[in-house]
Amino acid sequence: MSRRSRVSGLAAGASLIALILLAPALGAVIDTLPTSLTDREFWSLTEQLSEPNGSFQSDNLLSNELGLSSVANLLTQRVKRDGVYLGVGPEQNYTYIAAMRPKIAFITDIRRGNLHMHLMYKALFELSADRAEFVSRLFTKPRPVGLTGKSTAGDLMNAYWDIETSTEPIYQANLQAIKDVLMKKHGFPLSAEDIAGIEYVYHAFYWYGPRITYSSSTAGVNARGTNYADLMMVLDSETSTEQSYLSSEDRFLFLKSLHSSNLVVPVVGDFAGPKALRAVGKYVRDHGAVVSAFYVSNVESYLQRNGAWANFCANVASMPLDDQSVFIRPGLGGAIYYFNTAVSTNGTVQFITRSGTNTLPGANAAELQRVLSAVSGPGRTSPLSGMAAEVAACGSR
C-alpha cells in the first residue's frame, strides 16, 4: 500500500470514528423545538393554543410562595435542562424557568389578565440591560447608585425599598416604551382590551412598588402578606443562597434571552378545559419533545372543589411525558408551601424576608419542620412528583 493510500485510509477511519462519536445514542430522540419564534409565530401560537377568557377570585399579580428558592434549587438538581416548562400564574414561573433552563416555556392561566402581565414582563426584560434597570422599570423608581452585576437580590430590593417612586410623566414614558416593544417592535395586534389590561397591571406595580402583595389589588395599601421583595430575597436553606430569578445576572440574562427569542408563550386556558393544555401537549409532541416540569400552584384544589380535577388529569395524561417529568406543587392541603425555606432552632422555624426574620413557634413549627426535612420517596413530601405515574390511571379521555 502506498503512503498516500495509507494516509487516505487513516483519514477515512478517523472521519468514521468522529461520526460515530458525534452521532446520538441508539434510540435517542432529538427534538425539533425551535431556537426562536418569529413575532408572527409567537402571536399565532398564543392565539391557537388559547381558550376564551375566564375568571378567578383575584388578579393574582404576585405569588406568595416563600419556598420558591428551595424549589428552584431542587429543580436545578433534578430536572434536565433544555426541556419544556409548563406553568401558571405570575412571577414565580421565572424563578423556576431560570432554575431548569428549558428550551421553551408555556404559562397557561384561566385569565387573559395573566397574559397581559407576562406581555408586560416580556417587554421589561427586553428593554432592560440588567437586573437593576429591570427593577427600576418594573416599579418606576430611579436606579440607585452602587448596584452592580454582583449585587444580590437582597441588595436590589433593599436599595429600591425606600427610593421615592418617579413622577407620573416618567411612568407614562415607561408604559409607552412597553407598548412600543409589543406593538411596534414585535407587531403584536393587541386589542384595546389587551392594552387596557397591560396598563392596569403595570400601574399596580408603579403604585405599590416592591411592597406589592398578592392582595394589594383588593386590599390596597393595607394589604398584608408576602411582598415582592420578600420573594426575591428569600433563601434556600440547603445552600443558604438566594435562588430567585433576580438573584443573579446570569439568571436574569437567561430569561431576557428566552423572551427576546419569543420562547415564553402565554396561553389563556382552564386546566380542566377542552383545548389549552391538550393543545400545548400536542405542540410539544409534534416537536418530538416531552414535558419536563409542570408548575400547577394550588389550582388542583379549586378543580377538586368544582368537580373538574378528573378532566385536568385526563388533559395531562394526553401530554408527552417520561419518567423524569415532574409536577411542581407549592402547597400541602391548600397551605402555602414553605419547603426548605426555614431553619429549625430550639423548636421554632425561622424564615428570612425583607421585613426581617419571622418565627413560628410550637405546633406550627413542628409541622413545618416535618415538611422542611422531607425530601422525596415513599412516605415523604416533596414539591416535585412524577407526572406520568400520577396521571397513568386517568387516561386520555
C-alpha positions in Angstrom: 0.0 0.0 0.0 1.4 3.4 -0.9 1.9 6.1 1.6 -0.9 8.2 0.0 -3.3 5.2 0.3 -2.3 4.7 4.0 -2.9 8.3 4.7 -6.3 8.3 2.9 -7.3 5.2 4.8 -6.3 6.7 8.1 -8.2 9.9 7.3 -11.3 7.9 6.3 -11.1 5.9 9.5 -10.7 9.0 11.7 -13.8 10.6 9.9 -15.8 7.4 10.6 -14.9 7.4 14.3 -15.7 11.1 14.6 -19.1 10.5 13.0 -19.8 7.6 15.4 -18.8 9.7 18.4 -20.9 12.6 17.3 -24.0 10.6 16.4 -26.8 10.4 19.0 -27.1 7.3 21.1 -29.0 4.4 19.6 -32.7 5.1 20.2 -32.1 8.7 21.3 -34.8 11.2 20.2 -33.7 14.6 19.0 -36.5 17.2 19.5 -37.3 19.8 16.9 -38.2 22.6 19.4 -37.5 26.0 17.9 -34.5 28.1 18.9 -36.7 31.1 18.4 -40.1 32.0 17.2 -40.9 34.8 14.8 -43.2 37.5 16.1 -46.0 36.1 13.8 -45.3 32.6 15.0 -45.4 33.7 18.7 -48.7 35.5 18.4 -50.3 32.9 16.3 -49.2 30.1 18.7 -50.6 32.1 21.7 -53.9 32.5 19.9 -54.2 29.0 18.6 -53.5 27.4 21.9 -55.8 29.6 24.0 -59.3 29.3 25.1 -61.8 32.2 25.8 -61.1 34.4 28.8 -62.1 33.1 32.2 -62.3 34.4 35.7 -60.6 33.9 39.1 -61.2 35.2 42.6 -58.2 37.7 42.3 -56.0 39.5 39.9 -53.1 37.3 41.1 -50.4 39.9 40.3 -47.9 38.3 42.7 -47.3 34.9 44.2 -46.9 34.3 47.9 -44.8 31.2 47.9 -41.8 31.7 50.3 -40.5 28.2 49.3 -39.6 29.2 45.8 -35.9 29.4 46.3 -35.7 25.9 47.7 -38.0 24.5 44.9 -35.7 26.2 42.4 -32.7 24.5 44.0 -34.4 21.1 43.6 -35.2 21.8 40.0 -31.6 22.7 39.3 -30.5 19.4 40.8 -33.3 17.1 39.4 -34.7 18.4 36.2 -32.7 18.2 33.0 -32.0 21.3 31.0 -33.2 22.1 27.5 -36.7 20.6 28.1 -40.2 22.1 28.2 -41.6 24.0 31.1 -45.4 24.5 31.8 -46.6 26.8 34.4 -49.4 29.0 35.7 -49.7 32.4 37.5 -47.3 35.3 37.9 -43.6 35.9 38.5 -42.7 32.6 40.4 -42.6 31.0 36.9 -39.5 33.0 36.1 -37.6 31.6 39.2 -38.5 28.1 38.1 -37.7 28.7 34.5 -34.3 30.2 35.4 -33.5 27.2 37.5 -34.3 24.5 35.0 -33.3 26.3 31.7 -35.9 24.9 29.3 -35.8 25.5 25.6 -39.4 26.8 25.7 -42.0 27.7 28.3 -45.8 27.9 28.3 -47.6 29.7 31.0 -51.3 28.8 31.0 -53.8 30.7 33.1 -57.6 30.9 33.0 -57.5 34.7 32.9 -56.3 36.8 30.0 -55.1 39.2 32.6 -52.2 36.8 33.2 -51.3 37.0 29.5 -51.3 40.8 29.9 -48.9 40.6 32.8 -46.5 38.3 31.0 -46.5 40.5 28.0 -45.6 43.4 30.3 -42.8 41.3 31.8 -41.6 40.3 28.2 -41.3 44.0 27.3 -39.5 44.9 30.5 -37.0 42.0 30.1 -36.3 43.1 26.5 -35.9 46.8 27.5 -33.6 46.2 30.4 -29.8 45.6 30.1 -29.5 44.2 33.6 -31.4 43.5 36.8 -31.1 46.9 38.3 -32.6 48.5 35.2 -35.4 45.9 35.2 -36.4 46.6 38.8 -36.2 50.4 38.0 -38.6 50.0 35.1 -40.9 47.5 36.9 -41.5 49.8 39.8 -40.9 53.2 38.1 -38.1 54.1 40.5 -34.8 55.8 39.7 -31.8 53.5 39.8 -29.8 53.8 43.0 -26.1 54.2 42.8 -23.8 51.3 43.7 -25.7 48.4 42.2 -23.6 46.1 40.0 -23.8 42.7 38.3 -22.6 41.2 41.6 -25.4 42.7 43.7 -27.7 40.2 45.4 -31.4 40.2 45.1 -31.4 41.5 48.7 -29.1 44.3 47.7 -31.5 45.2 44.9 -34.6 45.1 47.0 -33.2 47.0 49.9 -31.7 49.6 47.6 -35.1 50.2 45.9 -37.3 49.8 49.0 -37.1 53.5 50.2 -36.4 55.1 46.9 -39.2 57.5 46.0 -41.3 56.5 43.1 -40.8 58.6 40.0 -43.3 61.1 38.7 -46.3 60.3 36.6 -44.7 61.5 33.3 -41.9 59.0 33.8 -44.4 56.3 34.5 -46.2 57.2 31.3 -42.9 57.2 29.3 -42.1 53.7 30.7 -45.6 52.5 29.9 -45.3 53.8 26.3 -41.9 52.0 26.0 -43.7 48.8 26.9 -46.4 49.3 24.3 -43.8 50.2 21.7 -41.9 47.0 22.3 -45.0 44.9 22.0 -46.8 46.7 19.1 -44.0 48.4 17.1 -41.0 46.1 17.6 -42.9 42.8 17.6 -46.0 44.0 15.8 -48.4 42.1 18.1 -52.1 43.0 17.2 -53.1 43.9 20.7 -56.8 44.8 21.1 -58.0 47.8 23.1 -58.8 45.3 25.9 -55.3 43.9 25.8 -53.7 47.4 26.0 -56.0 48.3 28.9 -55.1 45.1 30.7 -51.4 45.8 30.3 -51.9 49.3 31.6 -53.8 48.0 34.6 -51.1 45.6 35.6 -48.2 48.0 35.1 -50.0 50.7 37.1 -50.3 48.3 40.1 -46.5 47.8 40.2 -46.0 51.5 39.8 -48.5 52.3 42.6 -47.4 49.7 45.2 -43.7 49.2 44.3 -41.7 46.4 45.9 -44.3 46.3 48.7 -46.9 44.8 46.3 -48.5 41.6 47.6 -50.9 39.0 46.4 -53.9 41.0 47.8 -52.7 44.6 47.0 -55.2 44.9 44.2 -58.1 44.1 46.5 -56.9 45.4 49.9 -54.9 48.4 48.7 -52.2 49.9 50.8 -53.5 48.0 53.8 -52.7 44.6 52.2 -50.6 42.3 54.3 -48.6 39.2 53.4 -45.5 38.3 51.4 -44.3 41.1 49.2 -42.2 41.2 46.0 -39.0 42.0 47.9 -39.6 39.1 50.3 -40.0 36.7 47.4 -36.9 37.8 45.6 -34.5 37.6 48.6 -35.8 34.5 50.4 -33.1 31.9 50.9 -32.8 28.2 50.2 -31.9 26.6 53.5 -29.8 23.8 51.9 -27.3 26.3 50.4 -28.3 29.5 52.3 -28.4 31.3 49.0 -30.9 33.2 47.0 -32.4 31.3 44.1 -35.0 33.7 42.8 -34.9 34.9 39.2 -33.4 38.2 40.4 -30.7 36.6 42.5 -28.0 36.7 39.8 -27.3 38.4 36.5 -26.9 35.0 34.8 -30.5 34.0 35.7 -31.8 37.4 34.5 -30.0 37.2 31.2 -31.2 33.7 30.5 -34.8 34.9 30.9 -34.1 38.0 28.8 -32.7 35.8 26.1 -35.7 33.4 26.2 -38.1 36.4 26.0 -36.1 38.0 23.2 -36.5 34.7 21.2 -40.3 34.7 21.9 -39.9 31.4 23.8 -42.0 32.3 26.8 -45.5 31.7 25.5 -48.5 32.9 27.5 -51.7 30.9 27.0 -55.3 31.6 28.2 -57.0 28.4 29.3 -58.7 26.4 32.0 -56.7 23.5 33.3 -59.8 21.4 33.0 -60.9 22.9 29.7 -61.2 21.1 26.4 -58.4 22.8 24.5 -55.5 24.7 26.0 -53.5 22.0 27.9 -54.1 19.4 25.2 -53.0 21.9 22.5 -49.8 22.7 24.4 -49.2 18.9 24.8 -49.8 18.4 21.1 -47.3 21.1 20.2 -44.7 19.5 22.4 -45.3 16.0 21.0 -45.3 17.3 17.4 -41.8 18.6 18.1 -40.6 15.3 19.4 -40.2 16.6 23.0 -41.7 15.7 26.4 -42.9 17.9 29.2 -40.1 18.3 31.8 -42.0 20.1 34.5 -45.4 21.5 35.2 -45.9 24.0 37.9 -49.5 23.8 39.0 -49.6 26.1 42.1 -52.7 25.3 44.0 -55.0 25.1 41.0 -55.9 21.5 41.7 -57.6 22.4 45.0 -60.0 24.6 43.0 -60.5 21.9 40.4 -61.3 19.4 43.1 -63.8 21.8 44.7 -65.5 22.3 41.4 -65.5 18.6 40.5 -63.3 19.2 37.5 -60.0 17.6 38.6 -60.6 14.4 36.6 -60.7 16.5 33.4 -57.4 18.1 34.3 -55.9 14.8 35.0 -57.0 13.5 31.6 -55.6 16.6 29.9 -52.2 16.0 31.5 -52.4 12.3 30.6 -52.7 13.3 26.9 -49.3 15.0 27.1 -46.0 13.5 26.1 -44.3 12.5 29.4 -41.5 10.4 30.6 -40.3 9.0 34.0 -38.5 12.3 34.6 -41.4 14.6 34.1 -42.5 16.3 37.3 -45.3 18.3 38.8 -44.2 21.3 40.9 -46.6 21.8 43.7 -46.1 24.6 46.3 -48.9 23.6 48.7 -49.9 20.9 51.1 -53.7 20.7 51.7 -54.1 24.1 50.3 -51.5 25.7 52.6 -48.6 27.8 51.4 -45.6 25.5 50.8 -42.6 26.6 52.9 -40.4 23.7 51.6 -36.8 24.1 52.9 -37.2 27.9 53.4 -36.6 27.9 57.1 -34.1 26.8 59.7 -35.2 24.9 62.8 -33.8 26.2 66.0 -34.9 25.3 69.5 -38.3 24.1 68.4 -39.1 27.1 66.2 -38.9 27.6 62.5 -37.5 30.9 61.1 -37.7 32.3 57.6 -36.0 35.4 56.4 -37.9 38.1 54.5 -37.5 41.8 53.7 -39.5 42.5 56.8 -37.0 40.6 59.0 -36.7 37.2 60.5 -40.1 35.7 61.2 -40.5 32.9 63.8 -43.3 30.3 64.0 -43.3 28.5 67.5 -44.9 25.4 68.8 -47.1 23.0 66.8 -46.8 25.1 63.7 -43.1 24.8 63.8 -43.2 21.1 64.3 -45.5 20.6 61.3 -43.4 22.9 59.1 -40.2 21.2 60.1 -41.7 17.9 59.1 -42.2 19.4 55.7 -38.8 21.1 55.6 -37.0 17.9 56.4 -38.8 15.8 53.8 -37.2 15.2 50.5 -38.7 12.6 48.1 -39.5 8.9 48.3 -42.2 6.7 49.9 -44.0 8.4 52.7 -42.1 11.7 52.2 -43.3 15.0 51.0 -41.7 16.9 48.1 -42.7 19.8 45.8 -41.7 17.6 42.9 -43.6 14.4 42.0 -43.7 12.2 38.9 -46.3 13.2 36.4 -46.6 10.0 34.4 -47.2 7.8 37.4 -49.8 10.1 38.8 -51.9 10.5 35.7 -51.5 7.0 34.3 -54.9 5.9 35.5 -56.7 9.0 34.2 -56.5 8.0 30.6 -56.7 10.4 27.7 -60.4 11.0 27.5 
